[in-house]
Amino acid sequence: MALALLGMMSCQPKETKLYVASINDMHANIDNFPKLAFVIDSLRAEHPDLLLFTAGDNRSGNPINDRYEEPARPMAELMKAVGFNLGTFGNHEWDAGVMALRNVLEVAEFPFVCANVTFDDTINMPSKPYVIFERNGLKIGVIGAIQLGLNGLPDFHPNKAAGSHFRPIEEVLPEYLFLRDECDALFLLSHCGFEADMETAEQFPQLDAIFGGHTHTLVKDNTFSNGVLVTQAMNRVKYITLSTFTFDKDKKIIAKESHNIPVNTEQNVNADIKAMVDDFNNNDVFEKVMGYNDAAIDDCYECLGCLMADGDLEMTGADLAFQNYGGVRFDTLGVRPILLKDLFSLDPFDNELVLFNMTGQEIVDFLAVSFFTDGGPNYCAGCTYSYSVDDEGLMKDCKVTLDNGKPLDLKATYKVVMNSYMASAFAFEHTDPGTSSYHTSNEALTEYLAKHPHVNYAGKIRVHEK
């Protein structure tokens, strides 16, 4: 009898492993999905119970997806086909409005979680604060979270928020820590940014891991904060992170690790997913030639930001134009025709241009507020400027020089144009409430290229940090 019992005990597994693949900020790079699908297929062949998560910003970056008849449906269809198990919201999920977001969730058919947003009942948003998965006898709780800016909203145009209500995640998380007692593992699926995730881990060591997004950070393998594993896999389907959690026979985690897997360089593809992508890409409208880029731009957001600002300036006849740092969506453009697809990828937001009469002092203050709010300097047209940064990361010593070589007169009034996101989301002081131009920034860039069909913005730098 004793020998039989000993034999039964020896057959019991001493350890159980849980595998989680996570990705973030895919920004509608559907062209990499056949490679991504192959990587996921390979991981599932080895780990059949794999969980696959997306940490938000699935859209906004490819007009094939963003300007589809049902916005973002291609990404939803592809994520469903690849077999995602869970997602959380990124700020750009709101770019087509809250009802379009609801429609995407209905198409995707896998759950989305976010604990620090609620919706009006009339919206019927099919999302939850958290979910619990069961794998290999383990219960895994996953809470969702999204970042909030200084205005209490995620980084989207404020007029997109209708029916959505947000709270800081650090206020909300304590309401869900009861899951620690109910689950063998507790995770946060976060679109709050790497620095914020590290701070959250310090504050809430009850979490076992945070799968993050928002800041497009390639977090090194096996990064921990206060014992919490923290991951993020860059952006645009370049990497995916595989995290492994080892449990002892009492279902306690005894080891955890993460490993970044390159997707962009993968040579193999999933043929079925490739066929879906080819079908979505079969759209000649976006192949229309809008102009020609005469010199290669490589790793220079400002070069393309200057092009956008020049378009805004010329269309509106303003004295100065400013383009926010976060509104320039790619930084590399080869010597080739500029396609309509490029324009909508560079600026996917369709923001209206707003005109303000601002004093020179208001302009300097606006640049400082923008720098702090957007995490970088505005790009410009009609001027150049220099600045330095103090120990707290704030802009100081801002000196603006007009294109005529004269310094900005702090007491004079200038006509300034910016997009409506900047006008609404940046809390700068201005006496003039602003007037819409009734044109979008995309219209301005289209018109600019029609008048200047050959452009050369390589090395175009107008902003200098001292």
Disulfide bonds with the S-S distance in Angstrom:
Cys300-Cys303 2.15
